[in-house]
């Protein structure tokens, strides 16, 4: 971008110098239209000044915080001198052209020299601005790279922490699962113990009832050992069992009459 702008500035200089050379040739031929040519070149100076200010604005805009006021002042002073020289040139040209064309040529050469000098100053300023711009861009790029590196390091740290925390959570869940399994096994063992105790108590109770003379069928008149065994096979082993049974069931189990079975039940109830 800077190269393109400097090329445009140089082209403007060459065009302006070519215009002066053409003008000198025309001046040697006639003075007709001298005022018009002066006005035209004056406008060219104004255009060149405006273009140079625009160029400086475009370049300084790339440098945050830099104020283009000094550059504008230099441009205005430079073109002010050019305009003064230009006006003096044409004043002298009008006075001297008829007497001595060589004097006009000398003045034109001085103006060209001044133009070259000021153009060189603008080109030098362009290189200075370019160097500062490139330096700032390099510094900014370095800062961005450092920021990206710090961001990557932070991301790596966060990922490491997340991985560690995930592992800790997994270990915690595994330990909790083991504890739950152990607790469940303990509950199952306790349930088995309670069940076994209840069964043992039931067996003891049944044994106690079955061996208690007050609850056995031996106290029932008419029931001998054979009948007792028959009734026991039918699930009637105690006085309580006999009370809960009906006469037909007892009669069928003991192979006796219904009336005998009813009498046995009445004795058990008594």
Phi, psi and omega per residue, in radians:
X1 nan -0.761 3.127
X2 -1.132 -0.695 3.125
X3 -1.091 -0.728 3.132
X4 -1.101 -0.735 -3.130
X5 -1.161 -0.693 3.110
X6 -1.186 -0.634 3.084
X7 -1.098 -0.718 3.110
X8 -1.114 -0.671 3.124
X9 -1.141 -0.736 3.113
X10 -1.135 -0.701 3.114
X11 -1.101 -0.683 3.088
X12 -1.095 -0.693 3.111
X13 -1.095 -0.790 -3.125
X14 -1.134 -0.720 3.122
X15 -1.097 -0.697 3.140
X16 -1.161 -0.726 3.116
X17 -1.155 -0.666 3.079
X18 -1.121 -0.632 3.085
X19 -1.126 -0.684 3.095
X20 -1.141 -0.720 3.135
X21 -1.116 -0.722 3.110
X22 -1.112 -0.701 -3.138
X23 -1.113 -0.704 3.113
X24 -1.068 -0.665 3.118
X25 -1.145 -0.724 3.140
X26 -1.149 -0.665 -3.124
X27 -1.100 -0.546 3.121
X28 -1.266 -0.321 -3.109
X29 -1.671 -0.684 -3.107
X30 -2.898 2.788 3.106
X31 -1.732 0.036 -3.092
X32 -1.184 2.303 3.102
X33 1.410 0.242 -3.106
X34 -1.063 -0.761 -3.140
X35 -1.092 -0.736 3.136
X36 -1.087 -0.702 3.111
X37 -1.149 -0.654 3.099
X38 -1.076 -0.780 3.133
X39 -1.103 -0.699 -3.136
X40 -1.109 -0.800 3.128
X41 -1.169 -0.564 3.061
X42 -1.069 -0.751 3.097
X43 -1.115 -0.651 3.099
X44 -1.099 -0.692 3.067
X45 -1.068 -0.737 3.130
X46 -1.089 -0.751 3.135
X47 -1.117 -0.769 3.129
X48 -1.092 -0.672 3.117
X49 -1.131 -0.804 3.129
X50 -1.098 -0.709 3.133
X51 -1.135 -0.681 3.137
X52 -1.158 -0.724 3.099
X53 -1.098 -0.697 3.105
X54 -1.133 -0.662 3.102
X55 -1.100 -0.774 3.125
X56 -1.119 -0.697 3.121
X57 -1.066 -0.729 -3.122
X58 -1.165 -0.656 -3.093
X59 -1.350 -0.752 -3.123
X60 -1.225 -0.369 3.108
X61 -1.141 -0.362 3.124
X62 -1.363 -0.164 -3.098
X63 -1.975 1.693 -3.126
X64 -1.045 2.322 3.078
X65 1.639 -0.329 3.130
X66 -1.359 2.401 3.131
X67 -1.771 2.232 -3.092
X68 -1.466 0.152 -3.045
X69 -1.085 -0.730 3.139
X70 -1.096 -0.734 3.131
X71 -1.115 -0.728 3.115
X72 -1.084 -0.709 -3.124
X73 -1.129 -0.706 3.116
X74 -1.106 -0.748 -3.141
X75 -1.108 -0.809 -3.105
X76 -1.109 -0.706 3.120
X77 -1.140 -0.705 -3.135
X78 -1.107 -0.860 -3.131
X79 -1.236 -0.465 3.052
X80 -1.083 -0.764 3.108
X81 -1.157 -0.650 3.108
X82 -1.099 -0.747 3.138
X83 -1.127 -0.695 3.108
X84 -1.104 -0.795 3.123
X85 -1.084 -0.706 3.140
X86 -1.082 -0.785 3.131
X87 -1.115 -0.759 3.114
X88 -1.091 -0.656 3.127
X89 -1.047 -0.834 -3.098
X90 -1.252 -0.568 3.062
X91 -1.093 -0.813 3.130
X92 -1.167 -0.611 -3.131
X93 -1.100 -0.738 3.129
X94 -1.092 -0.636 -3.098
X95 -1.374 -0.652 -2.975
X96 -1.800 -0.251 -3.020
X97 -1.049 -0.699 -3.129
X98 -1.195 -0.602 -3.100
X99 -1.500 -0.708 -3.023
X100 -2.648 1.796 3.113
X101 -1.148 -0.502 -3.138
X102 -1.096 -0.591 3.106
X103 -1.105 -0.728 3.100
X104 -1.087 -0.670 3.121
X105 -1.112 -0.703 3.112
X106 -1.107 -0.776 3.111
X107 -1.111 -0.686 3.110
X108 -1.084 -0.693 3.117
X109 -1.120 -0.704 3.091
X110 -1.068 -0.721 3.127
X111 -1.119 -0.714 3.110
X112 -1.108 -0.725 3.102
X113 -1.065 -0.760 3.106
X114 -1.082 -0.716 3.112
X115 -1.088 -0.759 3.131
X116 -1.096 -0.742 -3.129
X117 -1.087 -0.812 -3.124
X118 -1.185 -0.634 3.106
X119 -1.127 -0.709 3.095
X120 -1.073 -0.684 3.111
X121 -1.096 -0.743 3.121
X122 -1.131 -0.692 3.113
X123 -1.155 -0.687 3.100
X124 -1.107 -0.730 3.092
X125 -1.094 -0.641 3.115
X126 -1.096 -0.752 3.112
X127 -1.120 -0.686 3.124
X128 -1.088 -0.818 3.121
X129 -1.095 -0.686 3.132
X130 -1.092 -0.789 3.138
X131 -1.060 -0.761 3.138
X132 -1.136 -0.685 3.134
X133 -1.124 -0.822 3.135
X134 -1.079 -0.714 3.124
X135 -1.082 -0.778 3.133
X136 -1.112 -0.705 3.131
X137 -1.128 -0.723 3.106
X138 -1.093 -0.754 3.123
X139 -1.100 -0.743 3.127
X140 -1.117 -0.709 3.122
X141 -1.106 -0.707 3.097
X142 -1.081 -0.747 3.116
X143 -1.099 -0.704 3.126
X144 -1.129 -0.719 3.113
X145 -1.101 -0.750 3.108
X146 -1.086 -0.711 3.130
X147 -1.126 -0.704 3.109
X148 -1.128 -0.690 3.114
X149 -1.130 -0.765 3.105
X150 -1.105 -0.684 3.114
X151 -1.103 -0.721 3.129
X152 -1.145 -0.714 3.099
X153 -1.085 -0.744 3.115
X154 -1.103 -0.715 3.121
X155 -1.101 -0.730 3.117
X156 -1.098 -0.731 3.122
X157 -1.091 -0.760 3.132
X158 -1.104 -0.719 3.125
X159 -1.122 -0.697 3.117
X160 -1.114 -0.774 3.116
X161 -1.084 -0.743 3.135
X162 -1.100 -0.713 3.130
X163 -1.134 -0.723 3.119
X164 -1.105 -0.806 3.141
X165 -1.107 -0.686 3.114
X166 -1.080 -0.742 3.099
X167 -1.105 -0.701 3.117
X168 -1.103 -0.754 3.124
X169 -1.099 -0.721 3.132
X170 -1.103 -0.741 3.100
X171 -1.096 -0.731 3.129
X172 -1.081 -0.785 3.125
X173 -1.099 -0.672 3.127
X174 -1.134 -0.775 3.111
X175 -1.091 -0.715 3.115
X176 -1.112 -0.697 3.123
X177 -1.101 -0.701 3.101
X178 -1.117 -0.738 3.126
X179 -1.090 -0.717 3.109
X180 -1.084 -0.741 3.125
X181 -1.098 -0.750 3.119
X182 -1.097 -0.743 3.128
X183 -1.108 -0.705 3.130
X184 -1.128 -0.711 3.102
X185 -1.104 -0.696 3.094
X186 -1.089 -0.743 3.117
X187 -1.098 -0.731 3.135
X188 -1.118 -0.722 3.128
X189 -1.118 -0.749 3.120
X190 -1.117 -0.701 3.118
X191 -1.091 -0.706 3.117
X192 -1.124 -0.709 3.127
X193 -1.103 -0.774 3.136
X194 -1.111 -0.733 3.136
X195 -1.084 -0.753 3.141
X196 -1.125 -0.699 3.116
X197 -1.102 -0.760 3.121
X198 -1.092 -0.716 3.128
X199 -1.116 -0.737 3.135
X200 -1.120 -0.709 3.121
X201 -1.120 -0.695 -3.135
X202 -1.131 -0.730 3.140
X203 -1.130 -0.734 3.118
X204 -1.084 -0.717 -3.139
X205 -1.137 -0.742 3.136
X206 -1.123 -0.679 -3.141
X207 -1.144 -0.727 3.133
X208 -1.089 -0.785 -3.138
X209 -1.144 -0.706 -3.080
X210 -1.193 -0.508 -3.103
X211 -1.696 -0.146 3.128
X212 -1.303 2.125 -3.114
X213 -0.981 -0.565 -3.116
X214 -1.238 -0.291 -3.088
X215 -1.968 -0.118 -3.130
X216 -1.498 2.872 -3.105
X217 -1.403 -0.037 -3.133
X218 -1.155 -0.420 -3.113
X219 -1.401 -0.127 -3.131
X220 -1.532 2.145 3.139
X221 -1.217 2.276 3.112
X222 1.790 -0.169 3.126
X223 -1.834 1.921 3.110
X224 -1.654 -2.968 -3.082
X225 -1.129 -0.691 -3.112
X226 -1.150 -0.768 3.141
X227 -1.149 -0.682 3.131
X228 -1.056 -0.690 3.132
X229 -1.181 -0.684 3.114
X230 -1.118 -0.763 3.128
X231 -1.154 -0.657 3.132
X232 -1.113 -0.678 3.092
X233 -1.095 -0.480 3.131
X234 -1.543 0.035 3.103
X235 1.635 0.222 -3.134
X236 -1.984 1.619 -3.044
X237 -1.979 -0.246 -3.077
X238 -2.311 2.991 3.107
X239 -1.022 -0.736 -3.127
X240 -1.087 -0.709 3.122
X241 -1.085 -0.683 -3.120
X242 -1.200 -0.642 3.123
X243 -1.124 -0.673 -3.100
X244 -1.355 -0.316 -3.109
X245 -1.437 2.773 3.086
X246 -1.726 2.879 -3.022
X247 -1.119 -0.685 -3.099
X248 -1.117 -0.731 3.137
X249 -1.119 -0.772 3.131
X250 -1.134 -0.737 -3.139
X251 -1.076 -0.774 -3.120
X252 -1.194 -0.713 -3.103
X253 -1.203 -0.689 -3.070
X254 -1.626 -0.103 -3.137
X255 1.040 0.844 3.109
X256 -2.239 3.101 -3.136
X257 -1.330 2.848 -3.123
X258 -1.174 -0.616 -3.136
X259 -1.131 -0.685 3.080
X260 -1.109 -0.720 3.136
X261 -1.107 -0.688 3.127
X262 -1.158 -0.667 3.121
X263 -1.109 -0.718 3.129
X264 -1.091 -0.718 -3.136
X265 -1.146 -0.670 3.119
X266 -1.151 -0.677 3.085
X267 -1.104 -0.696 -3.134
X268 -1.161 -0.659 3.125
X269 -1.202 -0.603 3.126
X270 -1.243 nan nan
